[in-house]
Amino acid sequence: MHTFRDVETAAYCPRKLYYRRRAGPPDVPDEVATCRSLAFEYERLLDSDADLLAAPVEVSPTQFRSRLGRAKARLDAWDELVDPPIRERTLEGRECRGVAHKVLEDPLAPSLVFAGRPPDEGVWEPQTVRLVAAAKALSWERETAVERAYAEYPAYGVVRSVPLTTRRKAAYRSAVRTADAVDGPPARIDNDAKCSPCEFREQCGVRTRSLRSLL
């Protein structure tokens, strides 16, 4: 059975999935764990100037509060996102298993917390795949439909509702097929933006181009 992380990585780069499987389950970096903890402290951070100034956020306090304020006004599930009934729950579906950082009950939905920067709108496609995997696993366990998930980027004060559209479900199915097929190193991709920050760049052997070579 694939993990949520497996299918997310397959959507990002199948070759990275191959090397990640060989390396074994990764440890969660301290900075990622610290960032995720912010997702359980929204009200405190909104209320306390001192706590917000001390928190590891990537935007100004004004931006952080403005963004969270918009989410609070926009999202019907805000109260459960702030104080979720279920936290850090391992879900097992038909195809994938993994941890949902929050499980909301009304309506039923998983929420995943991401440490990185959000796109200007929506969510990055590999993260979409991970959200669909979590929603499908939750649906499988509860034997009921789950039609949306939530993506949280707490270091940026961003919380987004993500409907499970036909396109997003198709991207998930494609990632599952890719993960099923990875039993040896897939072909290298030609995308410097993905390769440069990859922790497996040296094993992979991909050649990234410098700014000087591009000029």
C-alpha positions in Angstrom: 0.0 0.0 0.0 1.3 3.4 -0.9 1.7 6.2 1.6 0.2 9.7 1.0 3.8 10.9 0.6 4.4 8.2 -2.0 1.7 9.4 -4.4 2.6 13.1 -3.7 6.2 12.4 -4.7 5.1 10.3 -7.7 3.2 13.4 -9.0 6.2 15.6 -8.4 9.0 13.3 -9.8 8.8 9.5 -10.2 12.6 9.3 -10.0 12.6 11.0 -6.6 10.1 8.4 -5.4 12.5 5.6 -6.4 15.3 7.1 -4.4 13.1 8.0 -1.4 11.9 4.4 -1.2 15.5 3.2 -1.2 16.4 5.6 1.6 13.5 4.5 3.8 11.0 6.6 5.8 12.4 10.1 6.4 12.6 11.8 9.8 10.4 14.9 10.1 12.8 17.9 10.4 12.4 19.9 13.6 11.5 23.0 11.6 8.7 21.2 9.8 7.3 19.9 13.1 7.5 23.4 14.6 5.7 24.9 11.5 3.0 22.2 11.7 2.4 23.0 15.4 1.4 26.6 14.3 -1.8 25.1 12.7 -3.1 24.3 16.2 -2.4 27.8 17.6 -4.3 30.1 15.3 -6.5 31.8 17.9 -3.6 32.3 20.3 -1.5 33.8 17.5 -4.4 36.1 16.4 -4.8 37.3 20.0 -1.2 37.7 21.2 1.2 40.1 19.7 4.1 38.7 21.7 3.3 35.1 20.7 3.0 36.0 17.0 6.3 38.0 16.9 8.0 34.9 18.5 6.4 32.4 16.1 8.3 31.1 13.0 6.1 32.7 10.4 7.3 33.8 7.0 5.1 36.9 6.6 4.6 40.1 8.6 2.3 39.9 11.6 -0.1 42.2 9.7 -0.2 39.9 6.7 -0.6 36.8 8.9 -3.6 38.2 10.7 -5.2 39.6 7.6 -4.9 36.2 5.8 -6.2 34.2 8.8 -8.9 36.8 9.3 -10.1 36.2 5.7 -10.0 32.4 6.2 -12.0 32.7 9.4 -14.7 34.8 7.7 -14.8 32.6 4.6 -14.6 29.0 5.9 -17.7 27.4 7.6 -15.3 24.8 9.1 -13.1 27.4 10.9 -14.1 26.3 14.4 -13.2 22.7 13.8 -9.9 23.7 12.0 -9.0 25.7 15.1 -10.0 23.0 17.5 -10.2 19.7 15.5 -12.1 16.8 17.0 -9.4 14.4 15.8 -5.7 15.2 15.5 -2.8 13.3 13.8 -4.9 10.4 12.8 -3.5 7.5 10.6 -5.9 6.7 7.9 -5.9 3.5 5.8 -7.7 3.4 2.5 -8.0 1.0 -0.3 -4.9 2.2 -2.1 -3.1 4.6 0.3 -2.4 5.1 4.0 -1.0 8.1 5.9 -1.5 10.7 8.6 -4.2 13.4 8.4 -3.1 16.2 10.7 -6.8 17.1 11.4 -10.0 15.3 10.8 -13.2 17.4 10.7 -16.6 15.9 11.3 -19.1 18.4 10.0 -18.8 17.9 7.1 -16.4 15.0 7.2 -13.0 16.1 5.7 -9.3 15.8 6.3 -6.9 18.7 6.7 -3.2 18.5 5.9 -0.6 21.0 7.1 2.2 21.9 4.7 5.4 23.6 5.8 6.2 25.3 2.5 5.0 28.4 0.6 1.5 28.2 -0.9 0.8 29.1 -4.5 -1.0 32.4 -5.2 -4.2 30.4 -5.6 -5.3 26.8 -4.9 -2.6 24.3 -4.0 0.4 22.8 -5.7 -0.6 19.7 -7.8 1.5 17.2 -5.9 -0.1 18.4 -2.7 -3.5 18.1 -4.4 -2.7 14.4 -4.9 -1.9 14.0 -1.3 -5.1 15.7 -0.2 -7.2 13.5 -2.5 -5.3 10.4 -1.1 -6.2 11.5 2.5 -9.9 12.2 1.6 -10.2 8.8 -0.2 -8.7 7.0 2.8 -11.1 8.8 5.2 -14.0 8.0 2.9 -13.0 4.3 2.8 -12.7 4.1 6.6 -16.0 5.8 7.3 -17.9 4.3 4.3 -19.2 7.7 3.3 -18.5 10.3 0.7 -15.8 12.9 1.3 -16.1 15.8 -1.1 -13.4 18.2 0.1 -10.2 18.5 2.0 -8.3 21.5 3.6 -4.8 22.6 2.9 -3.0 24.7 5.6 0.2 26.7 5.2 0.5 28.0 8.8 3.8 29.8 8.3 2.0 32.0 5.8 -1.4 32.3 7.5 -3.1 30.5 4.6 -5.9 28.0 4.9 -7.8 26.8 1.8 -10.7 24.6 1.1 -10.0 22.2 -1.7 -13.0 20.5 -3.5 -12.3 17.1 -4.8 -13.0 17.9 -8.5 -12.9 15.4 -11.4 -9.5 16.8 -12.5 -8.0 16.5 -9.0 -9.2 12.9 -8.7 -7.7 12.1 -12.1 -4.4 13.5 -11.0 -4.5 11.2 -8.0 -5.3 8.1 -10.1 -2.4 9.0 -12.4 0.0 9.3 -9.4 -1.2 5.9 -8.1 -0.5 4.3 -11.4 3.0 6.0 -11.5 3.7 4.8 -8.0 2.6 1.2 -8.9 5.0 1.2 -11.8 8.2 2.4 -10.0 10.3 -0.7 -9.5 13.5 0.7 -10.9 14.9 4.2 -11.5 12.6 6.0 -14.0 14.0 8.3 -16.6 15.4 11.6 -15.4 13.3 14.7 -15.8 14.6 17.9 -17.3 13.4 20.5 -14.8 16.0 22.5 -12.9 13.4 24.0 -10.6 12.6 20.5 -9.3 16.1 19.1 -9.4 18.1 21.8 -7.7 16.5 21.5 -4.2 16.2 17.7 -4.3 18.0 15.8 -1.6 18.7 12.9 -4.0 20.3 15.1 -6.7 23.8 13.5 -6.2 22.5 9.9 -6.3 20.3 10.7 -9.2 23.1 12.2 -11.3 21.0 14.9 -12.9 22.9 17.8 -14.2 21.4 21.2 -13.3 22.5 24.2 -15.2 24.0 27.3 -13.6 22.8 30.8 -14.4 26.1 31.4 -16.2 25.5 28.4 -18.5 22.0 29.6 -19.3 23.3 33.0 -20.3 
